[in-house]
Amino acid sequence: MSGCMAEAVARVPAAYAEIRGTDKYPKINGLVYFFDVYGGTIVMAEIYRLPDKHTRNMGKFFGFHICEESICTGDEPGPLAYTSTHFSPEFAQHPQHLGDLTILLSTQGIAWLEVYTGRFFPEQVIGRTVEIHEHPDDFITHPHGNAGERIACGEIKEWGDQLSVYLWPIEN
């Protein structure tokens, strides 16, 4: 790991999101951290209980995005419908949304991801949401990459003295 990346991981994140599943997938949980580094952000995600049992050890891919809105809500036909579109201040098309992230790969319901992006800084996404879709993003179809149903979401908050958030949750 390069010096800049190692330094970022050695300190506390600038922001975080506690991921929770929808009513259809209530057991999904996890944390996403946003580390401020030179030129961008390191995004680290640790997600548990994703629905991939039918794939055995081959795993399953899930869409993973930052959204414009600040709350993880919706209505009966779309439990996360109010998360709106992907974060894109310039109203870009897919895959140029600033909130387009890499795809999550789970194995036995667990996904871990670390990615560096120069598309945004943590302070730009605080107050927005991060969501997980049932299928991978195709990075073509507008607005959600044909990623299917939204199955989990978390509100991105500034890091502080949180008592409920740990750097590495032990629940799995």
Beta strands, then each sheet from edge to edge (+ up, - down):
strand 1: 15-21
strand 2: 29-37
strand 3: 40-48
strand 4: 60-62
strand 5: 64-67
strand 6: 104-107
strand 7: 110-117
strand 8: 129-133
strand 9: 150-158
sheet 1: 4+ 6- 7+ 3- 2+ 1- 9+ 8- 5+
end
